[in-house]
Amino acid sequence: MSKHMQKKDLQEHIQQGYGQLMELVSSLSEEQATTPGVNGVWSVKDNLAHLAVWQNYLLASLRAIPTGQKPDAFVPGLETEDEENEHFYQQNKDRSLKEVLANLQEGYQGVLGALEGLSEQSLNEPFPWREQGNVVWESIAGDTYEHYKEHRVNVLHWLASAKTN
């Protein structure tokens, strides 16, 4: 990636991606949304909880930019993304669909609000606590609209395979 991103374009991508995800989710019954098997044992609800977790960590990172101090470790003691995902799956698997949706919506609004407070320059530089790597907007994309699309596609494939079985 690494090209320049304008804030308004980033906001539009996030809003469009979230809208497409929510359109799909709202078309499902509660039974469909809570049935395991979308990817592994995860249901649609579990995928949404996963998105909320990563979105909320992104929000913590965005809120830390003005101070330049790295946010606390995502999950101290866990070393891989798979371990983190499993940890958060276990934490969230018994939550209600309503709770998960509210958490996702709250994080989405929080990210948009935090994004509003960032300068174009901040969006197009690495996080202050990183010497190199993704610029901020690339991390935002990865934990919002690109992530929404990835899990939306998982749900669509699951729904298509359920119709053929």
N, C-alpha and C positions, 0 to 999 in steps of 0.2 A: 504494500500500500504506500505509505509514506509520502503521499502528495498532500498538498495543503487542503484543508477542509474548512469551509465557512460554517459558522455557527448555525445560521438559518437552514443550511442544507442538512446538517447533522440533525437538527431538531425535526425537520421534515421526514428524514429517514426513520428516526425513532418513532415518531407518531404514526407513520404509515405501517411500519412493521408491527407495532403494538396493536394497531387497529385491525390488521389482518389476523393476528393471533386471536384477539378477542372475538372477532366475527366467527371464527371457527369454533372457539370454545363455547360461545353462546348458542351455537347450533346443536350442541350435544346435550343429551339428557344427563341427569346426575349419575345415573347408572353407567352410562358410557364413560363419563369423566372419571369415575372411580374404579373402573374395571382394570385389573393389572394386565400387562402384556404389551403395552405400547413399545417399550424397549426394555427387555428383560422383565423384571417384576414391576416396573414402574407403570403407573396409570397416567392418564392425562393430568390428573391432579398432582401427582408426584413430579411430573415434568414442569408444571407451573410452579411448584414449591422450589424446585431446583433453579428455575429462572429467577425467582424472587431472591433466593440466597445470593446468587452471583450479582444480581442487580444491586442488592443492598451493600455488598462489599464494594462494588464500584462507587456507590454513593459515599461510603466512608472515605474512599480514596479521593474522590472529587472534593469533599469537604476539607480534606487535609492539605490540598494544594496551597491555599494561602499561607499556611504555617510552614510549609516545606518539610513537615515531619511525617515520615511514613506511618500509616495507620498500623494498629496492632496486627499481629499475625492473624491470618484468616482462621486457622485452627492450629494452635500450638501443638507440636508433636506429630502432626501428620505431614508426610513428605510429598505425596503425590496427589494429583488432581482426582484420581480415582478414589483414593482414601478419603479425601475431603467430600467428594460426592456421596460416597457410601455413608459417611458420618452424618451428613445433612439429610440424606434419605431417611435414616433411622430416626433422626430428630423430628422429622415432619410427616412421616407416613400415617400417623394417627390423627393428624389435624383434619378438620372438616374442609370441604371444598370451599365453603363460604369464607372461612378464615384465610385459606391460601390465596383466594382471589383478592381479598382485601389487602393482604400483605403485598401481593404483586402490584396492585394498583397504587398503593402507598409508595412503594419503591420507585415505580415508574414516574409518579408525580415528583418525587424527591429528586430523581436524576434530572428531570427537565428543569426543576427549580435550580439545582446546583449548576447545571449547564448555563442557565441564564446569567449566573453571576461570574462566569469565567470569561476572560478576554480571548479574542481570536488568537493572540500570541500563545497564551497558556494551552489552548487546544492543540496547537501545532508544534509543541515541544514535548520532550519526555517529562514524566513526573519528576518533580524536584529532587526526590530521593533516589532516582535512578541516573546513573551516568550515561547509559545508552539504552536502546530498546525502543519499543513502541512509543509513538507520541500519544498524548492523552486521547485525542479523538479516536485513534485506532482501538484503544482499550474500551472506550465508550461504545464503539461500534460492535466490538466483540462480545460485550456483555449486555447489549440491548438488541438492536434490530437484526444483527447477524445471528445472535443466539435465539431470538424469537423465531426467525426463519428456520433454523436448524430443527428446533423442536416442533414447529408447525408441520414441517415436512414429515417428521417421525409420526405425528398423529395422523396425517393424511394417508401415509403408507399403511399404518395400522388399520384405519377405517376401510381402506380399499381391500386389504387382505381379509378383513372380517366379512366383507360382502361376498367374496369369492369362496369362502369356506362354508 
